């Protein structure tokens, strides 16, 4: 968070990110936040200086909300970036796709947002996706044409227990908890 008490030390770096509860602010103000978030030049220079100082060979990136997508441009051409997809955050700022609301990623504003996001993924970025469905969705939208892509499901290792009672149930919840 922006007002965190952490200081950079012992090879650990903390970048301040401003990530308000976007649902609680008017949509027009969200638009300004998303523009700032994409082009957060302040964090981009911090990322650049860290990478330059540490002389890294590879960077693992995930959802860049709050840090700024422009930081991806500061990875050198000698640095391999491995970016892991988790959701549709490069197709729509919310990152969420609800049943019967799939068309929101086809609106004019969403298409503008997508075209901006495409700029930040250079050839030396490897894309990991947890599912073929998610990767295909991105590719249909014109993403990752020049990137190596890998589908790697998140494995759940389960120990087989022969003493387990047949009526014992295991429940796995995967989804979103909200009001």
N, C-alpha and C positions, 0 to 999 in steps of 0.2 A: 504493500500500500504506500501511497505517497508520503504519509506521515509516519513511516516506520522508524523505530529507534536504532536499526541495525547500521553498523559502520563496516566499510570494506576492510577486511583484514585476513591474514593467513590464507591468501589465495581464494577467498570467497568474496564475491562481488554482489552487491544488492543494488538493483536498479529500481528507482521509485516509479511506480505506476499509479496513475489516477484512474480508478475503475469504480465509478459510483454505481449505485443501484439504478440502472438505466430505466427500469420500468416506472420509477417514481418521478421521472422528469419528463417534461413535454417533448413530443417528437421532434420539434424544430431544434431544441437544444441538444437532443441526442445526435442529430445530424452533424452539428458542430463538433460534438465530442468524437464522433467516428472519423471525421476529417482530420482532427488533431491526432487521434490515435494512429491513423495510417501514416501520417507524415510527422511523427514525433522525432524531430531532428535532434532534440536534446538527448534522448536516450540513444539515438543512432550514433552520435559521436562518442558517447560513453562506451557503447558496445565496440565501436571501432578501436578506441584506445585500449580497451581490455584485450581484444584480440591481437592487437599490435604488440602489446607488452608481453602477453603470454605465448605468442608465436604458435598458436594452435594449428593442428592438422585437420581437425574435423570439429564441426559444431552440430549438436543435436538440438533442433528447434521443434517446438510444438505450437500450440495456440499462442499467437503473438499479441492478443488483445491486452491492452494496457501498456505494452512495451513499445509497439510501433512496428508496422510491417517494413518501413523504410530501413530498419536495421539490417534486414536481409541483404540489402544492396552493399552493405559495408563489409561483408565477408569477402575476402580476397579470392581471386580466381584460383589460387593455390589451395584454398581451404575448401574441403568437402563439407557441404551442408546436408544433413540427413533430417528431413522434415517429416514429422508424423502427423497424419490427419486424424482428427477425432470426431469431427462433426462437419457441418456445412458452413463454417465461419468465413470461408473465402468466397462463398456464393451469396451469403446474406449475413449482415452484421450480427443478427441474433444468434446465429449458429444452430438454430432449432428449425426443424421441419415437422410440422404437425399434420396429421391426417386431414384431408379435405382443404388444406391450406398450402398445397404444394406449389401453386401458381405464384406465390410470393417471390420465388427466385427467378421469375420471368418478367417482373415489372421493369420499367425503364430505369428507375433508380438502382435496382438490384443489378441490372446489366452494366450500368456505369461503374458500380462498386466492383463487380467481377473483373471488368477490363482493367481497372486500377490494380487490383490484387494480382493479376497475371504478370504484371511488370516485374514483380519482386522475386520470381522464381527463375534463377539462371540455370544454365546447362549443368553446372556442377552441383545442383541440388538433386538428391535422391529422395523420392517420395515413398513413404511407407503408408499403407492404408490398412485398416483393420478388416476391410471387406471389399470384395470385388464390386459390390453394389455401389459403395461410396466412391471408389476410384472411377467407375464407369460414369457416374453422375458428373464428376468433375471433368472427365474427358469429353463428355457430350457438350459441356459448356466451354470447351476449348482450352482447358488447363493442361499443363504438363506435356505439351507436344514435344519438347526437347529434353525431357527429363527421363531418367531411368525410374521406373515405378515398380514397386514390390507390394504384393498383397500378403500380409502376415497377420493372420488372426491371432487374437490374444488367447494363448492356450491356458486352460484351467486344468492343472494337474490334480488328480483325485486319487487318493489312496483307497485301494479296494480293501474293505473290511468284511471278512467272511462271517464275523459275529454279529453283523448288523441285522436287526430284526426286520422282517419283510414289511411290516406295517409302518416302519419309521420313514418319515418323509423329509426330503431335503427341498428347500425352496431357494431359488436364486431370483432376485429381483434385479432387473436391468432397466433403467429408465430415469425419469425425471420426477423428483418430488417437489411439488409446489402447491400453493393454495388452490 
